[in-house]
Amino acid sequence: CIRCIVTEEKNGVYECEFDYPVTGVLFSEIEEGRIIACTHDEQGDVQPFDIYGRSEPINGVVTFYAHHISYRQNEITVKPFEAGSATEAIAKIKSQSVNTNPFTYWTNKSVTASFTSEAPKNARDLLMGEEGSMLDVFGTGEYEFDKFNVKLYLHRGQDTNVSIRYGKNLVDLEQEENCAAVYTAVMPFWADNNGNVTMLTDKIVRVSGTFDFERVLTLDLSNEFDAQPTSEELRNRAQKYIADN
């Protein structure tokens, strides 16, 4: 490996970018869908990253892109639920998961507040990054993603008064090629503004075929029907979506 950089932002990007020569002895082993494990901090802690893209060879060198294993939570669908505290909410992300959820969740935030997820969402969106997420509802918090462990701290690390400035100590990364997302099932649902939600009894519609992984796409069909659909209508629309895509 010629170059390897891990970028971890607070409650944000957690990715790895590395360069490898096409003449390297392991070049044929490095491909999208596999895992690279590398250190990411001064403690030498090893973390796994899923390879999802690569550049074309330039002067015999290929740049590979990978994101942390925690991004797999984008493929885990969580049923609607309610909670009264941060501790209860983060625990229910696992207990209410529709497909297999290999992650463990922990927090030292003791804040109590009403948390409601009214429609199926993926696990990562529930944690952060959108209106109504745990960070949005429960306020200040900082995540640590350690392999398959998700930890929400009130504060993580320390303030060193260092400013990040574009062009000085901020590097702009442009990904040249992404592998297309591949899903093995969809979870269709319909919801209205009155809190009515329709889901299938068995929750998901699987894609035909045999796979060595499981990725469920949360499929919002709320705009597809003027009135609350039946389960059969929901299933038929999901099957059409699978056929079309």
ABEGO torsion letter per residue (X at the ends): XABBBBBBBBGBBBBBBBBBBAABAAAAABBBGBBBBBBABAAGBBBBBBBABBBBBBGGBBBBBBBBAAAAAAABBBBBBBBABAAAAAAAAAAABABBBABBBBBABABBBBBBBABBBBAAAAABGBBGBAAAAAEBBBBBBBEABBBBBABBEBBAGBBBBBGAABBBBBBABBBBBBBABBBBBBBBAAGBBBBBAAGBBBBBEBBABBBBBBBBAAAABABBBBAAAAAAAAAAAAAAX
